Amino acid sequence: MKRLLTCFCFALLFNEIASAQEENPILAEAAQRSPAVAAILDTPLENPADALAAVFTLLDLREYAVAAEIFKPLTESQLTESEQAALVRQFGTAKFLLLARGARQHGITGGRKFAEGALAASVSEAAKPARLTQLIADVTSADAAVRQAGRSDLAATGLPAAEACLEALAASIDQNERSQVLAALVEMSPVVDPLVIAALADGQGQFRRDM
């Protein structure tokens, strides 16, 4: 129910902007000048993900003023931690880092706070045991894209992910599975380095050889 209410309120906020296009000189001028911008402004934005997709596209087009207008409803959206984390998974950490770094320069009010909040939520969500278990399963997937995404998310999570990977490595007897977890651990350097040193001192058998 809360999610539906959030989407409904967001749609109302965006519709206010969309209906005011003719009165908003920034949007009106951009729509007349650029068919790409006009197409974006004509696309219904019914939820935060739709709006972010538009904002990121406008930033790629260097239409910063228009992106700032489209972003405005997002500053009033009250997203849960899980919803924020889902947005980071959908669009990728890099997009949010670029938004956080460039928001002030490009005049996107509230952009840095929104992006940093979403990134923090993503890290918090990824550090939960169930999420870590899923990410470790992802890095052993037969799908190369899923494996890479899993490694990237584990690396972004930091120490909790490194500890979970070492535990999975110690428990696994499957050579391919261990190889994929090791590949994920390699991308966690230097966070994982102290754990590797400790494992070399205390580990035994195959686990120590893996270290």
N, C-alpha and C positions, 0 to 999 in steps of 0.2 A: 504493500500500500504506500509506504514512504517513497519507494522508488518511482511509482507511478505519479505521485504528487510532485516529486522533484522534476520529472520529465514534463509534466503538465505546466508547472510554473515556468520552467525554462522556455517551453514553446511559446508561452504568452509573452515572456520578456523579448524573445527574438522577434516575434510577430510585430511587436511595437516598433522595433527598428526597421523591419522589412516594410511595414506599411508607411513608414515615414521617409522612404527612399527619395521621393520627389522633393521633400522638404529639407533633406539632409544634403547640403552641397557636396560633401565629401563622397558620399555614395553615388549621388546623381552624376557627378562629373566622371568618376571612375567607371561607372557603368556605360556611359556614352563613349568614353575613350577606349575601353578595352572590352572586347567580346568575352574574354575569359572571365573577367571580373563580373560582367553582367550575368554570365551563366551561373557563377557561384551565388550571386545575390538572388537569383531566381530559384535556387534549390532550397526546398523546405528543410529547415534545421530543427528537428524535433527533440533533440537531446544533446547533452554536452559533447558526445563523441562526434556528432555531425558538425557541431560548431568548431571543434578543434581541428577536424579535417579541413574545414574551410580556412581557418586561421593559418594552419601550417602551409596550405597551398598558396595563400595570399603572401605569406612571408617568403616563400620560394620565388614568387613573382615580384618580390620587392614592393608590394602594395601595402606598405606599413600602415598608412593612415586608415585604409579600409579594414585591415586586420584588427586594428585597435577598436574600431566601431563594432565589428562582429564579436570581438572578445568580451565586450562589456557585460552581456548576460552571465558569462561564466564567473564573474566576480561576485554575483549574487546567488549562485547555485551552491547549495549546501550538500556536497557529496560526502558519502561515507568513506572511510579508509579503504574499504574493499573496492568501491567504485573508482576512487582515485588510482588505486593500484592497477585496476583493470585497464584504465586509460593508458597508463605507462606501458603495460604489456602490449596493448593494441598498436600504439604509435612508436614505441621504442624510447629508450632512455635518452638517446642523442637529441631527439626533437625537443624534449623537455629541458635539456641542458641548454640548447640554443635559445629557447624561449626565456629561460631564467637569465641568461647572460645578455640577451639583446632587448629585453622588454623596455628598460628605461631609455635606451638609445633610440628605439623605434616608437616610443610614445605609447606603449601598451600598458596602461594603468592596471596595476594589480597582477600583471603577468608573471613577474618574478616570484611573488608570494604564492601564486597558484601553482607554478611549476615546481617550486621547492617543496611545497606541501605534498604534491602528488608524488614526487621522488621519495620523500621521507616515508609516505604511506606505502610505496612500493617496496622499500627496503624492509619496513616493519612486517608487511604481509608475507614477503618472501622468507623471512626468518622464522615463521611459524612452522612447527614440525611437519604438519601435513603438506605445506607448500614445499618444504625442502625435500620431502620424500618424492613429490611429483617432479621436481626439477632434476633430481638424481635419476629418476626413471626416464626423463626426457633426454639426458645426455647418453643414455644407452639405447636410444631409439634407432630404428633402421633408417629413419628419415634424416638426412644430413642437415636440413634446415632446422628441424626440431632440436637436433643435438647442439647446433651452434647457438640457437636461442637459449637453450638450457644452460650452456656454458656461460653465456653472457650474463644471464640473470643470476647465476651462482656467483660469478665474479663480482657483480654489483652488490651482492648481499654481504660479502665480507666474511668476517671470522665465523659466524654461525654456520655459514655454508661450507667453509673449509673444514670445520670440525665434523659436520655431517658427512662430508665426502670421505674423510679419513675413516669414520666409523663404517661407512658402506664398503670401503676398500678392504678393511680388516675382516668384514663378514663375508665377502664375496669369494666364491671358488671358481667363478666363470672368467676365463682369460679375457674374452672380448669385453665383458662388463668392466673388469678392472682397468683395461686399457683406456676405455672411454672416460672412466672416473679420473684416471691419472691425467688425461688430456685436459679435463676440467680443472684439476688442481694446478696444472702448469700455468693456466691463465689467472690464477689467484695470487701469484707472486707479486709483491713481497709479503702479503698478509699471511700466507700459508708457511713461509720459510721457518719461523720459530717452531711451528708444529712439526715440520719435517725433521728438524734437528732433534727435537724431543723424541720423535718416533724412531730415529736412528739409534738413539741411546737406549730406548726401552723396548723397541719392537723385536719380534722374532720371526723366523721362517720367511715365507713368501712376502708377508707384509713389510718386513725390514728390507728385503730385496727390492720391493717396489719403491720404497723410500729412497 
